Amino acid sequence: MDFVWATGMILIFHAALVIILGRAPRKKPKLKHRPPVTIIIPSYQNEKTIGKTLLSAKALSYPEKEIIVVNDSKDKTPEICKSLGIYCIQNQKKLGKAKAMNLALKHTKTEFLIFLDADALIERNALEKMLPWFENPETAVVFPKFVTRGRKTLISKLTNLENLYHSAFFRMHMFFGSALSFRGCCCMIKRKTLQELGGWPEELTEDFALALKTQNKGYKIVYEPDTKVSVIEPESLKELKPQRTRWGRGAARVLKKQKPPKTPQFFIHFLPYTVSLFLSLFALFFNPFLLVIFWFIHFYMIFLSEKETNPVLVFLFMLFYAPLVSVIYITARWQGSLDQRWSS
């Protein structure tokens, strides 16, 4: 029985710590100057979604901006760009996302760059919210809060919960000055720093690889939750599995080449879960019902901090979605590690 209560206390303390640190006041610098910004949109078979993305980019309230699309597929994207007066680089053969973004980088001269997925919609005031953080010379990357749009299926609703879950942890990371990673769906990057780091790494998870390089070089990754970018997430298990398999295999390959920095936010993020999962293996033999209640309280507390309080969805997230995604991700990490051994 002690295992059950030990697990519960760790989970509740962990959730409280994440919430308290994540809600600590942050002094945001003021935007002292308005440098021009280039928005780079890599596209691959996105002709159905890129029109809305381009309109959201054009509607940004920040006037000093230009938009460049780099298209990696043979579709109507160039025609859509032309109709909206946007420059499009049409690749003759598929380069892959990282190479395509590095190619677009050569066509820019501005100090700051935004990389935006071709199915993402960015809020009108996003640039004014993100740019001030670069007043700190140690800041290399700033990224917004992600929310799932549409949410017509249970999987997409649970995926949105996952985004909110990560948001709570990103807030906690910022108590220590830098997030551990960022999603490449939308991020603002200092051009000079990106060039210093060698551009986007040509990996399955180029954003995770760049995040590790950024931190290992001593730069900071800043999370700005006051602006949102809506993204299209998987709506079925059939769509979810290949996405998370790619993330898992990509992470395994990246971690073979570079290790994450062992910072306070790293240990607060992962250590309590490691201990809790280990204790849960023993606690299941004593009182599994009480154990489930403790895990539910943990998740509910974190989602409550992000203003998502539907208890049914939280319960489904805890009991079904989180274990499923974890199994897919861990299996893919193991496969990615095997890939590295066989190729070495």
Backbone torsions as a table, in degrees:
resi	resn	phi	psi	omega
1	MET	NA	-31.4	179.1
2	ASP	-59.9	-33.8	179.0
3	PHE	-61.5	-38.8	-179.2
4	VAL	-63.7	-50.7	-177.8
5	TRP	-68.5	-35.1	176.7
6	ALA	-62.9	-44.5	178.0
7	THR	-61.0	-46.1	-178.6
8	GLY	-60.9	-44.8	-178.7
9	MET	-65.1	-39.5	177.9
10	ILE	-63.2	-44.8	-178.1
11	LEU	-64.5	-44.6	-179.2
12	ILE	-68.1	-42.4	177.6
13	PHE	-63.3	-40.4	180.0
14	HIS	-61.8	-47.8	179.7
15	ALA	-61.0	-43.2	179.8
16	ALA	-62.7	-40.8	179.8
17	LEU	-64.1	-43.9	178.6
18	VAL	-60.3	-43.7	-178.2
19	ILE	-67.4	-47.9	-176.3
20	ILE	-63.4	-48.3	179.6
21	LEU	-65.9	-37.5	-179.1
22	GLY	-69.3	-23.3	-179.8
23	ARG	-97.8	3.9	177.2
24	ALA	-62.4	140.8	-178.4
25	PRO	-61.4	140.0	175.9
26	ARG	-118.5	129.6	178.4
27	LYS	-85.6	109.5	-177.7
28	LYS	-89.2	129.0	178.1
29	PRO	-66.8	157.5	177.1
30	LYS	-88.0	149.7	178.1
31	LEU	-75.7	106.1	-174.4
32	LYS	-87.4	-28.0	177.1
33	HIS	-144.6	161.5	-174.5
34	ARG	-118.7	79.1	-179.0
35	PRO	-71.8	153.1	175.9
36	PRO	-64.5	147.6	-177.3
37	VAL	-127.8	138.4	174.3
38	THR	-106.0	130.1	177.2
39	ILE	-101.4	116.2	-178.9
40	ILE	-104.7	124.6	-177.6
41	ILE	-119.7	101.8	174.8
42	PRO	-77.1	137.0	-176.1
43	SER	-133.5	136.9	173.3
44	TYR	-142.6	110.7	-178.4
45	GLN	53.4	48.2	-178.5
46	ASN	-118.0	26.4	-176.1
47	GLU	-62.3	-23.6	-179.1
48	LYS	-79.9	-21.2	-175.4
49	THR	-115.3	-20.8	-169.9
50	ILE	-67.9	-26.7	179.1
51	GLY	-58.5	-48.5	179.0
52	LYS	-65.1	-37.2	178.7
53	THR	-63.2	-44.6	179.5
54	LEU	-63.9	-40.0	178.6
55	LEU	-64.5	-38.7	178.1
56	SER	-67.7	-36.2	177.5
57	ALA	-68.2	-40.6	179.1
58	LYS	-67.2	-29.5	-176.7
59	ALA	-80.9	-3.4	178.1
60	LEU	-55.4	135.3	-175.7
61	SER	-73.0	-11.8	179.7
62	TYR	-78.6	117.4	-172.4
63	PRO	-77.2	-30.3	-173.4
64	GLU	-84.6	72.5	-176.4
65	LYS	-143.4	153.4	170.0
66	GLU	-133.4	155.5	-176.7
67	ILE	-123.5	131.6	177.0
68	ILE	-128.1	130.0	175.0
69	VAL	-107.5	136.0	172.8
70	VAL	-118.3	114.6	-172.2
71	ASN	-101.0	127.2	-174.1
72	ASP	-104.8	9.9	-177.0
73	SER	-139.2	163.1	178.2
74	LYS	-91.9	94.1	178.4
75	ASP	-150.6	-161.0	-174.2
76	LYS	-91.2	10.3	-178.9
77	THR	-56.2	-44.7	178.4
78	PRO	-58.7	-38.9	179.3
79	GLU	-66.7	-38.4	178.4
80	ILE	-65.0	-42.5	178.4
81	CYS	-62.7	-43.8	-179.4
82	LYS	-61.4	-40.6	-179.1
83	SER	-65.8	-23.5	-179.8
84	LEU	-102.4	3.6	178.6
85	GLY	71.2	34.6	-176.9
86	ILE	-115.3	136.0	-178.5
87	TYR	-71.3	132.6	-179.2
88	CYS	-127.7	128.2	173.0
89	ILE	-93.9	116.8	-179.4
90	GLN	-100.0	113.3	178.5
91	ASN	-76.8	139.8	179.5
92	GLN	-76.7	-25.9	174.7
93	LYS	-139.7	159.3	-177.4
94	LYS	-67.7	125.6	-179.9
95	LEU	-99.8	-24.6	-169.9
96	GLY	95.4	156.0	-171.5
97	LYS	-61.6	-46.6	-176.7
98	ALA	-62.7	-47.5	179.4
99	LYS	-63.5	-38.8	179.8
100	ALA	-63.4	-42.4	179.4
101	MET	-68.4	-37.3	177.4
102	ASN	-67.2	-33.8	175.3
103	LEU	-64.4	-45.9	179.3
104	ALA	-62.7	-33.3	179.3
105	LEU	-57.5	-35.5	-179.7
106	LYS	-68.4	-18.0	-179.6
107	HIS	-96.1	11.3	-178.5
108	THR	-119.9	157.5	178.3
109	LYS	-131.5	-3.9	-174.3
110	THR	-75.8	160.1	-177.3
111	GLU	-72.9	-31.4	-177.0
112	PHE	-124.0	145.4	-176.4
113	LEU	-129.8	142.0	170.3
114	ILE	-115.5	128.9	174.4
115	PHE	-104.4	124.4	-173.1
116	LEU	-132.5	127.3	177.6
117	ASP	-64.1	152.7	-174.4
118	ALA	-77.4	2.9	174.0
119	ASP	-124.0	15.2	-178.5
120	ALA	-101.6	147.0	177.3
121	LEU	-116.0	124.2	-174.8
122	ILE	-102.5	141.2	-179.9
123	GLU	-67.3	151.9	-172.2
124	ARG	-60.9	-34.6	-175.6
125	ASN	-101.5	18.5	-172.3
126	ALA	-60.5	-42.1	-175.4
127	LEU	-66.5	-40.8	178.2
128	GLU	-64.6	-28.7	179.8
129	LYS	-79.5	-33.8	-173.5
130	MET	-89.7	-36.3	-174.8
131	LEU	-59.7	-39.4	-176.1
132	PRO	-56.4	-27.9	-177.9
133	TRP	-65.9	-18.8	179.2
134	PHE	-79.1	-1.5	172.5
135	GLU	-62.1	-26.4	173.0
136	ASN	-81.5	117.6	-176.4
137	PRO	-63.1	-16.3	179.6
138	GLU	-82.0	-11.8	-178.9
139	THR	-77.6	127.6	179.6
140	ALA	-111.3	-34.7	-174.9
141	VAL	-136.9	138.3	171.4
142	VAL	-127.6	134.8	179.5
143	PHE	-135.9	153.8	-174.3
144	PRO	-93.5	-176.7	173.0
145	LYS	-81.9	136.2	179.5
146	PHE	-105.0	135.4	173.9
147	VAL	-128.9	150.8	179.8
148	THR	-86.8	128.9	176.8
149	ARG	-99.1	158.5	-176.6
150	GLY	92.2	-79.4	177.9
151	ARG	51.7	49.8	-179.5
152	LYS	-86.3	-21.2	-177.8
153	THR	-115.3	165.0	178.9
154	LEU	-62.0	-40.7	-179.4
155	ILE	-61.5	-42.9	-179.4
156	SER	-68.1	-33.6	176.3
157	LYS	-66.9	-40.7	178.6
158	LEU	-70.5	-33.1	176.2
159	THR	-65.8	-36.3	175.9
160	ASN	-64.0	-38.8	174.8
161	LEU	-59.9	-39.3	179.0
162	GLU	-61.8	-41.5	177.2
163	ASN	-61.4	-41.1	178.6
164	LEU	-66.9	-36.5	177.6
165	TYR	-60.8	-48.0	177.8
166	HIS	-62.9	-35.2	179.7
167	SER	-59.3	-42.8	178.9
168	ALA	-60.5	-39.6	179.9
169	PHE	-73.5	-36.1	176.4
170	PHE	-61.6	-39.1	176.5
171	ARG	-60.5	-43.5	178.5
172	MET	-62.4	-42.0	178.9
173	HIS	-55.4	-39.6	-174.3
174	MET	-68.5	-16.8	172.7
175	PHE	-59.4	-30.9	-179.3
176	PHE	-98.5	5.2	170.3
177	GLY	100.4	-13.8	-178.1
178	SER	-157.0	139.9	172.3
179	ALA	-75.1	157.8	179.7
180	LEU	-77.8	-31.2	-178.5
181	SER	-156.7	179.3	176.5
182	PHE	-150.6	160.3	176.0
183	ARG	-94.9	139.4	-178.2
184	GLY	-79.0	1.9	178.7
185	CYS	-57.1	-37.3	175.4
186	CYS	-158.0	126.2	176.8
187	CYS	-158.0	147.4	174.9
188	MET	-105.7	130.9	-174.8
189	ILE	-131.4	140.8	174.9
190	LYS	-73.9	123.0	-173.9
191	ARG	-56.0	-46.0	-176.9
192	LYS	-61.2	-40.6	179.9
193	THR	-67.8	-41.4	179.2
194	LEU	-61.1	-41.5	177.9
195	GLN	-66.7	-38.9	178.4
196	GLU	-61.9	-35.2	-179.2
197	LEU	-82.6	0.1	177.2
198	GLY	88.1	18.6	-179.9
199	GLY	78.3	-169.9	179.3
200	TRP	-71.7	127.4	177.6
201	PRO	-65.3	141.1	-179.7
202	GLU	-84.8	78.0	-177.9
203	GLU	-128.7	164.4	174.1
204	LEU	-60.6	-37.0	176.7
205	THR	-117.7	76.9	-175.4
206	GLU	-64.6	-29.9	-180.0
207	ASP	-69.7	-42.5	177.9
208	PHE	-64.1	-41.6	179.2
209	ALA	-63.2	-42.1	179.5
210	LEU	-68.5	-34.9	178.4
211	ALA	-61.5	-44.2	179.4
212	LEU	-65.9	-42.6	178.7
213	LYS	-61.5	-40.2	-179.2
214	THR	-60.4	-49.2	-178.0
215	GLN	-70.7	-38.7	-179.9
216	ASN	-67.0	-18.3	175.2
217	LYS	-90.9	-2.4	177.0
218	GLY	92.9	7.7	178.1
219	TYR	-90.3	165.1	-177.5
220	LYS	-109.3	148.8	174.2
221	ILE	-113.8	120.4	-173.2
222	VAL	-107.3	133.7	175.9
223	TYR	-99.1	128.1	179.6
224	GLU	-118.0	92.5	-175.5
225	PRO	-77.6	-6.3	-177.9
226	ASP	-80.7	-2.3	172.1
227	THR	-130.9	146.8	-173.4
228	LYS	-120.5	150.5	170.4
229	VAL	-126.9	126.5	179.5
230	SER	-94.1	136.6	-175.7
231	VAL	-128.4	157.5	175.6
232	ILE	-91.4	121.0	-179.8
233	GLU	-109.2	165.6	177.6
234	PRO	-54.3	140.9	-179.9
235	GLU	-109.4	0.5	179.5
236	SER	-149.6	164.2	176.7
237	LEU	-62.4	-33.4	179.6
238	LYS	-62.0	-35.7	178.2
239	GLU	-83.2	-31.8	-176.4
240	LEU	-68.9	-42.7	-173.5
241	LYS	-59.7	-50.3	-179.4
242	PRO	-64.7	-32.9	178.5
243	GLN	-63.1	-49.5	-176.8
244	ARG	-73.7	-28.0	174.6
245	THR	-64.9	-42.4	177.7
246	ARG	-62.8	-43.7	179.4
247	TRP	-62.1	-43.4	-178.2
248	GLY	-66.1	-46.5	179.8
249	ARG	-66.2	-40.3	179.1
250	GLY	-62.2	-42.2	179.9
251	ALA	-63.6	-40.9	179.8
252	ALA	-61.2	-42.5	-179.4
253	ARG	-66.8	-40.3	-179.7
254	VAL	-65.8	-43.5	-177.2
255	LEU	-68.8	-17.3	172.8
256	LYS	-70.1	-28.7	-174.9
257	LYS	-96.1	-32.5	-179.5
258	GLN	-148.3	143.9	-176.3
259	LYS	-100.1	147.4	177.1
260	PRO	-71.2	146.9	178.0
261	PRO	-68.4	137.2	-178.7
262	LYS	-85.7	80.8	-178.2
263	THR	-98.3	167.7	177.8
264	PRO	-56.5	-41.6	-179.2
265	GLN	-66.2	-28.0	176.7
266	PHE	-64.0	-46.7	-177.7
267	PHE	-72.3	-38.1	178.1
268	ILE	-66.0	-34.1	-179.9
269	HIS	-69.1	-48.9	-167.6
270	PHE	-103.1	-35.4	-172.7
271	LEU	-61.1	-45.9	179.6
272	PRO	-60.0	-35.2	178.0
273	TYR	-68.1	-39.5	179.0
274	THR	-61.1	-46.3	179.9
275	VAL	-66.3	-43.8	-177.4
276	SER	-64.6	-41.1	179.2
277	LEU	-65.8	-38.5	178.2
278	PHE	-64.2	-45.7	179.1
279	LEU	-66.4	-33.1	-178.8
280	SER	-62.8	-31.8	178.4
281	LEU	-59.3	-37.3	178.3
282	PHE	-82.8	-38.1	-176.0
283	ALA	-64.6	-27.8	-179.6
284	LEU	-58.2	-28.5	-178.3
285	PHE	-78.0	-12.9	-174.9
286	PHE	-103.3	-61.6	-177.2
287	ASN	-147.5	80.8	-177.2
288	PRO	-62.1	-32.5	-180.0
289	PHE	-62.5	-48.1	179.5
290	LEU	-64.6	-36.4	177.9
291	LEU	-61.4	-43.9	178.0
292	VAL	-61.7	-40.9	178.7
293	ILE	-60.1	-43.4	179.6
294	PHE	-64.1	-44.4	177.9
295	TRP	-61.8	-40.0	179.3
296	PHE	-63.0	-44.2	178.7
297	ILE	-58.7	-42.4	179.4
298	HIS	-57.5	-54.5	-178.6
299	PHE	-64.4	-40.8	-178.1
300	TYR	-62.8	-40.6	177.6
301	MET	-59.4	-44.8	-177.7
302	ILE	-68.2	-42.6	179.2
303	PHE	-68.9	-31.7	176.8
304	LEU	-62.7	-35.7	178.6
305	SER	-67.2	-22.2	178.0
306	GLU	-102.6	13.9	176.5
307	LYS	63.9	32.7	173.3
308	GLU	-120.9	106.1	-167.0
309	THR	-121.5	13.6	179.7
310	ASN	-68.1	107.2	-173.5
311	PRO	-65.2	-31.7	179.5
312	VAL	-65.2	-46.0	179.1
313	LEU	-65.1	-39.3	178.7
314	VAL	-62.9	-42.0	179.3
315	PHE	-63.2	-43.8	178.5
316	LEU	-65.6	-37.6	177.5
317	PHE	-60.6	-47.1	-177.1
318	MET	-67.9	-44.3	-170.5
319	LEU	-85.4	-27.7	-172.8
320	PHE	-119.9	-55.3	-169.7
321	TYR	-71.5	-51.0	-177.2
322	ALA	-59.7	-46.0	177.0
323	PRO	-63.3	-38.8	-179.6
324	LEU	-62.3	-50.0	-179.9
325	VAL	-62.7	-39.2	179.7
326	SER	-62.9	-43.5	179.7
327	VAL	-63.5	-45.1	178.8
328	ILE	-60.3	-46.1	-175.9
329	TYR	-67.2	-45.5	-179.3
330	ILE	-65.4	-41.5	177.4
331	THR	-60.7	-43.1	179.6
332	ALA	-67.0	-36.6	176.5
333	ARG	-61.6	-42.2	179.0
334	TRP	-63.8	-42.2	177.8
335	GLN	-64.1	-39.5	178.7
336	GLY	-64.4	-37.1	177.2
337	SER	-65.7	-39.9	177.1
338	LEU	-64.3	-40.1	178.3
339	ASP	-56.6	-42.9	-178.7
340	GLN	-65.9	-40.1	-179.3
341	ARG	-66.6	-41.9	-179.4
342	TRP	-68.9	-29.9	-177.1
343	SER	-86.1	-13.8	-177.7
344	SER	-89.9	NA	NA
